[in-house]
Amino acid sequence: MSSFLRPAAGQDQALGTDAGGESVRPPEPPAQYRPVSPQFAIAPPVSVVIPAMNEAENLPYVFKTLPSWIHEVVLVDGNSTDDTVKVARELCPEVKVVEQRGKGKGDALITGFAACTGEIIVMVDADGSADGNEIVSYVSALVGGADFAKGSRFANGGGTDDMTPIRKLGNRVLCSIVNHKFGARYTDLCYGYNAFWKRILDEIALDCAGFEVETLMNIRVVKAGLRVQEIPSHEFVRIHGASNLRAVRDGLRVLKVILHERGSRRRSRTARAPLAIAPAASRGEVS
């Protein structure tokens, strides 16, 4: 059975009048469905945001796995000194290139989100560590009822080739703290492969510039009472270049965000306890 969702934009059309002077709404145009597979089609346009700085060598691998049915690719260039922008335009002439004015991954993502025109936004790293073929799982979760589809390398079916033992330990400890302090049930915390409905941006109000942006998102979706579903994801080793991530420095920044968020309160849109939809392996079990 195919899954469909009518687009949210454009419902409010001008009212007309019939022969008797009664107000009538003109018929809605047919939804523009995008075939994803023989069994699955969607109407919501999907934007993919890729923050990149000097990733020209990696972009061919990134773009190669992106699905053909996505609505747009938004590349946020962090003042690259190589051919990042040129390569992106050669690979995808329709790519939307946005220049980052600030610094840091959080700033880049916030810039990219603002430039998106799709109803669904997917965050993908530019180092070749993420498999674009997994995007269908993220989108399926959102169309199926989730507000936020959170990638997890440690959910059943996920994995990582890139994390060092110290990073795994740090991620586990920080994840446990978030689960305990905010009532979440996450299996992974510091992972940049996520997707969400664009409409939730007003509810989570991102305001940090660094790598800790993913942790901030994970905390604020829980505090806002949004429905979260973890998506098993496999992280590959960066193909070219060196990561700007520093385990101790960035781990302390993540901890600082956790402590700050614990001390502040945000009202849920429905004043209810946070909901978390179980990973795909046990979908349908809601906590």
Disulfide bonds with the S-S distance in Angstrom:
none
